[in-house]
Amino acid sequence: MRHRAEAAGWMARSARRARSARSARSKGRAGLLVGLALLAAGCVSTKLTPKDLPEEPIAFLYWEEREGGKRKEIFEKAAELPPRPPDVEDEERMQEIEIRAHVRGEISPILQQKLAKYPGRLTLLWPHTGRLETVEAAPPDAIPLAWSKDRLRLLFASAHRGGKLQLYEYHLARKDLRPLTTGPAEHARGDYAPGGGLVVQRIRRSSPVGAARQSVHLASETGRIGRAIGRDVPPGTLRISPQGDRIVYEQVLVRPREDGPTVYESMIAVRSLESGSREELIGKGREPTWTPDGEWIVFASESASGYRLRRMRPDGTTRVPIGPGTSDERMPSVSPDGAYVAFIDAGNGRRRLAVRSFDGKRERVLVTKGWSELPVW
């Protein structure tokens, strides 16, 4: 089944890469000479140093070594889990839950329930110095979403009140937070607009059964919801362009099958903020984000050997890889100066925070221990 195959495939690819690395080391001097030749030709990535990197902090969700090990064990046993709870009667509601698990990167609702026992902590990393700081004011499993233009405020989502995601803002200098949205509707994702205010993803449920209404809205700086700019937008990555005229997000297409479980296909969607605009699907991919100049969309692209970082123009043309790719690469976020991409390296059975130069030639693992997800730079 697809959900089980994805999880098992992820672990199998890591094992194949480890065997391949051992084989390469056994080749001795001949392999070394080849590597040196490729390096001279500019075909092999070299390591970034901390002094190369910007000073602005990266916010991400982090699990320390013990909790990270538990998550690793759950993913390793994912193939043994059923893809969904038995005896499901509300098929529309179940499909909505499966899509939410899909865009969150948890593969299946059952797996998501297992992982929820080990919540992560919202954490800041200053890549120039390597300093890590837990955001003590934020609840467990707070999801970082965006930095304000002045880099003093961090937008994040948390479900610590009543189980529904709402938006909050953390002030870096004061080290305090304030709520921006409240129920009964759920507000799962958002981003700061360049000229002030927010874009917010809202989920409204009028009945305990069936699918909820999902939409994206303009909002004030205090979280007051304004007009809708898009309907049927799932609670995945949502980013507004630096020019403030378009949003990009991960849309999910539902592909029912008669001989197996439903398949969920991720697409990169772009939509203008003008009234009456239409969603434009510009290609397959996941977790899209803008470069600071708005000239590129950076995203994770699925391949036969795992996800790879790529960039493309906002109209879907000129798809270019960012580096050769050595393992599963997910959840990209571009640095404020546009020179680097923070991402999650999912190799060797772990998810680690890493950074790569935008030209793909140099990279560095920033956090080697524990488990990292959802970086925002």
N, C-alpha and C positions, 0 to 999 in steps of 0.2 A: 504494500500500500504506500501511497506517495509520502504521507507524513513520516511513516517509519523509515522508508527508504532515504529520505532527506537526512534524518538524524544519523542513521547507520552509515550513510555515505560520507557524512562530515567526518566521522571518526575514522572510517576506512582510508579516506584521503590523507589524514594526518599520519596514519601508520605507514602508508606507501611512501610519503615524503621522508619519514624517518629512515626507512630501509634504503631509499635512494641516496640519502646523505651519507650513510655508512658505506655504501658501495663506492660513492665518489671519493671518499677519503682513502679507500684502499688502492686507488690508482696511483698514489705516490707522486713522484717527481713529474711524470708526464702530465698528470692533471693540474699540478701547480703551474707548469709552464703554459698550459692552455689558458688557465685562469688569468695569469699575468698578461698574456697577449690580449685577452678580451678586455681586461681592465684598461690597458693602454688604448684600446680602440673605443672606449667609452660605453661598452656593452654591459658592464657589471656595476651594480649599485655600490657606492662607497658609504661609509658610516657618517652620519651627521654628528657633530659635537654640540653640547649644550650651548656654547657661546654662539653657534650659528643661528639659534632659534629665537623667535620673538619673546618679549618679556610678558605679554598678556597671558593670563591664566587660561587653562582649559578646564571646563567643568565636565564631570563625567560621573557615572554611577559605578561605585567600586565595592567589591567584596574582598575582605582580607583573606589570608591564606586558608584558614579553616573553612570559611563559608564558600570560598572559591573552589576548594576541593570537593565540597558537597555538590555544588552545581556541576562540576565535571563528572562526578559519579552518576548524577541523574541523567545527563546527556548521554553518557556511555550506555545506560540501560534504556534509552528512549525506545529502541526497537521492540522492547518487551511490553511496552505500554499500549493500551488500546488508543486509537486516534480520537475517540469521543466517548462520553458516558453512554452506558447501555440504555435502551428503552426511551430514546428521545422522542417526545411527542410534538414539541413545538419546533418544527424544522426551520422556520424563518429565524427564530431566536437563536437556534443552534448554529446556523450559518453565520449570523452576526458575530457570535462568540468566536467561531473559528477564524473569521477574517481578522478580528482584533488580535488573536494569538499569532496569526500569520504576520501582520505588520509589526508586531512587537518582537518578532524573531524567535518566538518560543515553539514554533512548529505545530503544536496541538494544544487544545484546552487542558487535557489531562497532564501533559508535561508542564504547562504553565502553573497548574495547581501544585504540583510537586515543588517547583522552583520557588513558589511564594513562601515556603517555610523558611527560606534563607534570604531575607531582604538585604539589598545593598544600601550604601550610604552615599549621599550626594557629596562629592569631593572635588577640590580644586587642586590643580597642578600648575606650578610655574615652570614651564619647560626650560627656561634659561638657567634656572638654579636647581631644578629637581625637587623643590619644596612641595610637600603634600599637606593639605589641610582639609579636614572633615568639616562640612558645614553643619555644626552642631544644632543650629536652629531649625534645620529642615528635618521633616519626619523620615523614617526609613523608606527606602524605595522611591524617593522623590526623583522625578524624571527631569533632567535639565533640558531646556528648550531653546533659549536664545539669550544673548547679551545685549544690553542697551548700547546705543551709540557711544555714550561716555564711558562704557565699560565698568560702571559702578553698580548696575542692577542686573540681576540674573533672574530670568523668567523660568519657572519650573512648574510641573504638575504633580499633584499628590492626591491620593485617595484615602487619606488618614481620617477624614470625617465622613462617615456614612458609606464608605466604599465607592463613592463616585469621584472621579478625577475632577479637581478644580485647579485653577491657576493661582499661583503665588509669586511674589517678587522678593528676592533676597538682596539686601543692600550690602555691598562688599565692605565699605568703610565702617558703617555702623554695626554690621554683623547682626542685623535684625531682619524680620520678614513681615510682610503684610499680605492678606488675602486680596485677590483681585476679582474673582468670580465666586458665586454661590449657587446653590440649587434652587428649585428641584431639577433643573436641567444639568447635565454633565458637560464640563468644558475640558476636553481631553488634551488639546494641543493649541499652540499659539506662537506668535512671533511679534517682535517689535516692528512697527512701521517706521520708515526713515523719517517722515515728517511729524512723528508723534502718533500716539495711539497704538492699537494692536490689531492683528487679525487673529480670530479665535475660532476653533472648531467646536461646534455644539452638538450634543446628542440629547434629543428629547423623546421621552417615552410616554405615550398616552394610555397604554394598556400593558398589563403584566405579560401578555403573550404577543408574539409577532415581533417584527423588526422595528427598531427605533428610527426616528427621522434624524438624519445626520446632515449638517450644513456648516458652511464657513461664513463668518460674519466680520465686518469691521466693528471695532470697539474703541471706546475711549481709553485713555491712559489709566483710568481707575477701574477698567473692566466692564463698563456699561455697554451692553450689546447693542449694536446698530444694525444696519441693513445687511441682508444676506447677499453674498457674492458668489455662492456656489452651493449646489445641493448634492446629496449622495456622495459625500467625501468621507472616507473611513478615517479612523483616528491614528494615522501613521504620520510620517514626516510631513511637515507643513512649513514652507519658507516663502517670505515675501522678497521680491527683487530689491536690490539696492536703490533702484530708481522709484520704488514704491508703486509700480504700475501693474505688476503681475505677481501671481503666486505659482509655486511649483509644489507638487505633492505626489505621494505614492497612491495611485489608484489601483484597485484590485478588481479584476474581471473574474466572474464565476463561470467555471467550465464544468457543468454536470456531466457525469459519465454513467452509462448503463451498466458497465462491467466493473465498477469500482467506485471509490469515494470521489467526491467533488474535488476538482483541481482549482486552486486559486493562483491566478497569473498576475504578477505585479507589473504595472506600467508607470512610466513617468508622465504626469499630466501637468499642463500649463493652462492658466486661465487669467484673462485680464480682470482687473478690479472694476471695470466699467459695468454699469447695469445692463443686464441682458446678455452678457458675454457667455460664450460656450466653452466647455472643456475641450482641450485639444490633447490627444494622446500622441506623444512624440517618439515613443520607443519603449522597449522592455527595459526594466531596471528597478532598483530599489533605493530608498533613502536619499532622495536628491537634495542638493543644496546649491546655492549660488556662489560664485566667486565674488569678491568685493566690488569689482567693476561691472558685474552683471553680464559679462561677455560669455561666460561658460556656466553650465550646470554640471556639477560633479556628482557621481552616483556609483552604486555597486551594480555590476553587470554579471549575470550568471553565465558560467561557461562549463564545459565538460569536466574541468578539474577544480571547480569552485568559483566563488565570486571574485571579481577583479575590479579595481578602481578604474573608472573611465571618466572622460569629460566629453561634452557635446555642446553645440550651440543651442540657444533657446528654441530654435525651430526644428531641432532634432537632427541637424546635419553635422558633419565633421566629428564623428565619434572616434576618439583617440584614447588609447590606454595611458594610464599614469604609472609608468614603471613596468617592468617585466612581469611582476606578480609571482609570489612564491608560495602563497597559501590563501585560504579564504580571507577576503578583505571586505569588511562591512562598515556601515555607519560613518561615512566620511564627513568631515567638517573642515572648511578652509580657514587658514589663519587670517587675521585682520589685514595683513599686508599682501595677501594673495600668493605668497611664495611657498607655502607649505600646506599639506593636507594631513590632519590628524585622522586616524581611523582605527578600527579594531582588527587586529591580526588574530585570526581564529585557528592558528596552526598548533600542532602538538597537543591537542586536547584542551587548550586553554583559550581564553579571549584576553588579549593583552593590548593595552593602549600603545600605539605606535605613531610615528610621523614620517612623512616622505616629502621630499621637495616636489614642487609642482611639475618640474620637468622630468620627474621619475628617476633621477640618477642617484639620489642619496636618501638614506632613511635611517631610522633609529627606533628601537623599542624604548618607550618612555617609562613604562611600569612593568617590571618583569614578574612580580609576584601577584598572587591573588587572581582576581577576575575583573575585567573592565568592560563597560558597555556605554553607548550613547554619548560620545564626546561632543561638546559644543565649544567652539573656539571664538 
